[in-house]
Amino acid sequence: MYIRTLSYFCNVFLLTFLTFPTFLSAYDTNQTRLEKAQDEQEKLKAFQLTVTAEAAPIDVKLKDPVRIAIIYPSADISDFWVRNYTAMTKRLMELELPFVIDQYTSRQIEHSLQTQHTRTVLNNTNTYDFVIFGPSELELQSNNIQKLAASDKFKTFIWAFHTPNPSWEHQPDAWFDFSSAMGAEVLCNYVVARLGNGIEFAANRGIPGITDTQRSQGFIDCVEEKANWINNYEHFGQYQKLGGSDGVKLFLDNFPEIEMIHNANTAMTMGAVDTLGEANKLADMFVTGWGGTAKEIEKIKLGELSATPMRMSDDLGVATAESIKLHIQKREGDIPERYLGRILVVHDEMTHFELDAYTKEAFRYSGIRQD
């Protein structure tokens, strides 16, 4: 009996001894992750203060201008891309940082054209210090992103996405975005509080992928869970104005009982409200947009759009300029891996004065346009 008991405790001790390093390793890993997350959060808070503050000119003298390539779908109807390009360039000027930029433009659906642009940049790696890439869709452009990130000739920044894939062999240097998931949540909370429970609705979704999953599926899941909303139909409008229009026609013909339409970007929003107006259905429908662009704000003022998650749009361009400055100062450790700009909901119950105040802050560099 004594021998068996001693043998049992010896086995338990041996098992504990052998597995203790594993437990310790798991603890260390979790602790490291927690500390890294806390460090990133503090870094983001400090960096956000820099983004919202007045520009402080760089204290480094450059012999040559900084050379930048930007690949982005700025040919689309949304002014998000052009505004942030403007915000970035104006902030660089305020930072007294000389620069030269080559733009490689496309539409959101022109995935192959972005691949051609990527090849052009990679064939001229010695030409650039920084490459900014706004993917047409993250997963579809993942190979191009990794090819850019693999180069040691320049730093690679990603616009309009903030979801690094840990399986990628090569990672970009930083991500700049507005959280579509956060936007979906704040929009969900607003419409549920305003419209109540059991609302029947339809959704103009974009292109299957991460962005649409966060903007559309995230919103759909939220309203269904929080207020038992009924999702009658989903139409993939490819982020195009015509797609938003086609979606509305399908909704009205087949689901006349719907009370609300969700749109996943500005272009589809414009198509949706125009078509509803032509059908004299605007007064009967609660319509949401995405992004708070100048076109959407104008539609809210006209009473044609009900609400939209509004990005403080120029934050992203300003953050990119400040990150370039920090790299030149050899302070890249102060740049968060993922920068997320500010976002809130604006709506048709706000006064024009309130909408104008938010607009002025959001577009403080790119300016308030009337188109």
N, C-alpha and C positions, 0 to 999 in steps of 0.2 A: 504493500500500500504506500509506504513511504517513498519507495523507488518510483512508483507510478506518479505520485504527486510531484515529486521533485522533477521527474521527466516532463510533466505537464507544464510546470512553471518555467522550466528551462526553454521549452518550445515556445511558450508565450513571450518570454524575454527575447528569444532569438527572432521571432516574428516581428516584435515591436522594434527591435534594433534594426532589422533589415528594412522595415517599412517607414521608420521614423524619418530618414532622409527624404523619402517621397513626400510625406506629409509636410515636412519643412520646406521642401522645394515648392510645393503647391501654395503654401502660405506665403513664401517669398514672392512667388509669381503674382498672386493676388494683391499683395501689399505693393509690389512695384507698379502694377496696373492702376491701383487706387491713387498712389502718389503721382503717377504720370498724368492721370485724369485731373487731379487737383491742380497740378502744375500748369496743365494746358488751360484750365479754367481761369486761373489767375493771370496767365499770360494773355488770354483773350480779353479779359477785363481791362488790363493795362493798355493793350493795343487799341481797344475801342476808344479809350480816352484820347489817344493820339489821333485817331480817325476823326473824332468829332471836334477836336481842338483846331486852332489856327495853325497853319503850316509854319514849321521852323526850318529855315534854309539849311541845306546840308553844309557841313563843316569840312568837306573833303574837296580838294580842287582836282578836276579831271582834265586830262590832256585831250581826250576825245569824247564825243557824246556817247551816251549809252545807246546801244543798238537793240531794238525790240522788234519782234515779229508777233503779230496777233492774227490767229485763225479763229474766225467766229461767224455765226449765221446772222450777220447784221443786215442782210438784205430782206429779212422778214419784216412784217408790219409792226411788230413790237419795237418800241424805241429803247428797250432795256439795254441793248448792246451798244448802240450809238451814244446813249447818255453816259454809260460807264466809261466808254472810250474818251469822251469829252472830259468827264470828271478826272480820269487818270491823267490826261495830258495837261489839264489846267493845274492840277495839284503838283505835277512835276515841275511846271513853270514856277509855281510859288516856292517850291523847294530849291529853286535855282539849280536844277539838275538838267544839264543839256541832254537832248535825246533825239534819235531818229527812229521812226516807226514805219514798217512795211505792213500793210493790211492785206489779209487774204480772206475775202468775204464769200458767203454762200447763203442759201436759204436753209431753214431748219431741216427740210427733207432731203437736201443734197449731200447725202453721206459720202458718195464717191468723190464729189468735188473736194470735200475736206481731206480725203485721203490724198488726192493730187496735191493739195496745198501742203500737206505734211511732207510729202516726198520732196517738194521744192525747197522747203526749209531744211530738211535733212541733207540735201545736196549742197547746201550752203551754210554748213554748221559754223564755219569761222566768221560768218557775217554777223552773228547775233550774240548778245550777252543774256537776253531773256526772251523766252517764247511763252506767249499767253495763248491758251487753247480753250475756246468755248465749244465743247463737243455738241454736235447735232443730237446725239444721244450717247450716254456714257458707255454702255456695253458695246454698242456698235462701233464706237471709236476707241475701244480699250487697247487694241493693238497699236494704233497710232500714238496714243498717249504713252504707252510703254516705250515705244521707239524714241519718242522725244525725251522722255525721262532718262533713258539710258545714256544719252549724250552727256559728256563732261565738258562740253564747249559752252553750254549755256544753262541757265536755270529755267525750269518748266513750272509755270503756274496754270491752274485750271480754273476757269470761270464757270459759274452757274451750276456747279455740282460740289458736294462736300462728303462723298461717301467712298473713301479709299477702299480698294479691294486688297485684303491682306495676302491674297494668293499671287498678286502681280509680282514679277521678279524685279521690276523697276518702278519706283514710286515718284510721283511729282514732288516738287519742293514745297508746294503749298496749294491749298484749295480756297477759293473765294466764292461765297454764295450767300443766298438767303434761304433759310431752311423751309423747303416746301412742306415738310412734315409739320413744322411749327405753324406755318401759314394755314394749313388744313385744319389744325386744331383750333386756332383762334377764330377762324371763320365758322367752324362748326359750333363753337360756344356761342358766338354772336347770333347765328340764325336760329339756333334752338331757343335761346332766350327771347328772341323777337317773335318767332313764328309758333313756337310751342311744339306739341307732340303730334305724331301720326301724320306728318305731311307727306303727300305723294309728290315725288320729284323725278327728274331725269338728269343725265349727265353727258355733256360734251367732253369726252376724254381726248387725250392727245395721241401720242405714239406709244405703244406698249414698251415699258421700260421703267427705270427707277423714278424719273421725274413724274411721270403720270401716276405711277403707283402711289407716290407720296401725296401728290396734289389731289388726285381723284379718289383712289381707293381709300386713302387715309380719311378723306372727308366723308365718303360713303359709310365706312365702318363706324366712324364717330357718331354721325347722326342716327344711324340705325341702333347703335348701342345706347346712346344717351336719351333718345326721344322716340324710339320706335318708328322712325321715318320709313317710308316704303319706296324702294328704288324700282321704278317702273321700267326704265330703259337706259342703256348706255350706248352711246355712239362714238366711235373713234374718228374724230375729225382731223387727225394728222396735224394739229396745231395751225390749221389754215382757216382763213375767213370763210371760204366756201364750205369747209367742213362743218363749221359752226352753224351756218345757214341750213345746210342739208340736215343736220341733226334736229334743228327746230322744226323743220317741215315734217320729219318723221314723228317727232313728239306730238305735234298738233294733230296730225292725221290719225295717229293710232292710239294716243293716250291723252285725250282732251281733258281728262280729270287732273292732270298734273298742275301743281301750284308753284313749283320752283324749278329753275334750271341752273345747274352748276356748269361753269366753263373753266377749262384748265389753262387758258392763256388769253392774252389780249386779242389776238387775231380771231379766234373762235367767238370771243365775246362780242366783237364788232359784228360779225356775221349773224350772231344770234339776235342781238337787239334790233338790227336793221330788218331782219325777217319778221320778227315779232311786230315791229312797227308797221310793216307793209300789211300784215294780217290783222291790224288793229287789236293786238293781244297784249300790248305792253302793260296796260292798266290791270290786267288780270294775272300777271306773272311776276314772281319775285325772281330776279336774275342776278347772279353773282359772276364777277370776273376774276382776274388773277393778276396781281402785280402792282396795281395802282399807277399805271402809266398815265401820261397826260390825256390820251384818248379816253381812258376809263373815267378819269376825274371829270372830264367834260360831259360824259354820258350821265354821270351821277348828278351833276348840276342841272342837266336837262330833264332829269326825272326818268331817264330811260334805263338806267342801271341802278340796282338796289344797293349793292355792297361789293367790296373787293378787299382782299388782303393787300395792304399797301407797303411796299418795300421803301425804306429810306434809300432810294435808288442809288444815289451817288456814293453811298458808303463803300460799295464794292470797288469802284474805280479809285477812290481815295486810298483805300486800304492797299491796293496793288501798288500805287505810287510810293506809299510809305514803306512797303516791303522792299521795293527796289532800292530805296534810300538805305534801309538797314543792311541789305546785302553789300552795298558799296562801302558802308561803314564797318563791315566785318562784324555786324551784330545780328546775324541771321537767327541766333538763338532766342531773340526777342520776338520772333514772328510765330504766331500760333500755326500749327499744322493746318487747322481748318478755321477760317474766318467766316463768321456768320453776321450779316448786317441786320439792322433793326427792322421789324415788321409789325404792323398793326392793321386793324380793320377800319376802313372809312366807309361811310354809308349815306343814304339819301335823307337821313334825319339830322345830319350835320348842317350847320349854316355854311354859306359860301365863305365867310370869314374863317371858320375852322378849317374847311377844306383847303383854303388858300395858305393858311399857316403850315399845315402839314406838307403841302406841295412845295412851299418855299424851302423847307428844311430838306425834303427828299431830293430836290433838284437844285441844290444850292450852287453847284458848279455847272451843270448842264443847262440850266435855265428853264423857265416856264414857257412852254410853247403853246400856241393856240390851235395847232392843227389837230 
